[in-house]
Amino acid sequence: MYFADELAAEPPSITLPMTLNDYLSLFTSAMPEQRIGDASTLYLWSRNAARKIASLKPDARIIITLREPASFLRSLHLQYVQIGLEKEQELGRALALEDVRRNGQQISQGGFWGPLLLYSDHLTYVHQLRRYLDAFPADQILILIYDDFRNDNQATLRTILRFLGVSDTVPIPTIEANPSVRVRTDLMRLLDAVSQGRGRGLRIVKAAVEAVTTQPFRRAAQKAVRDRFVYPKPQAPDHELMLEIRRKCKPEVVTLSEYLKRDMVTLWGYHDIG
């Protein structure tokens, strides 16, 4: 997130590289024959990141992945709820708060990352792409479509390896990373309260548990509880809400199709949306 300096204020619960030396220190363990990289989804949203990356590393290679807007927005909202940035668990209500949030209201985390809760600002795909194409030569930018990544993961990854100028013949294990989840808020609060020993009774419980278990065991048990009870699979999306989002996004998808010279309207199912 270093180059997204709109978020320069650091939330108290997260440690981020705040200086260039801090940022460069993240790569000190890389070997000379290795490529190094920074995977930060906020660099596409950021107004400043493309220009700042180009200033520091003009020969950087940029990989951008675009996802169908409505499903991306739903996934983004679920992620923000999971990490505690978004307090409104219903996507429709969160979207309805955008106007008041532009005025600095209804924002958690002390306002540190409030701009991220303006969801429509994440969906200006063509404008976001232009920022990078203005800062880098076209042959240093690889634009991928999430559907291709999901449908033929191996082929897409090998395209990335070739783009980076590294061997594309190495075996690539496939994993399911960062699945979307919903959060059961009351259980989340209780689990956090127990783990931090808030209140006299919970401090006694915490001390008793620590007396008879190891730290690795406690961490594994806490993760198991979170995965099983706090972060269950998300409910099915609201069909009418998703259709409303897609209607609003259709002009952007049409423009993106023209920009990429690829029929994203049909690929993402927008051809029959009025």
Summary of the structure (lengths in Angstrom):
residues: 274
radius of gyration: 21.3
end to end distance: 37.3
largest distance: 63.4
contacts: 642
relative contact order: 0.11
helix: 57%
strand: 4%
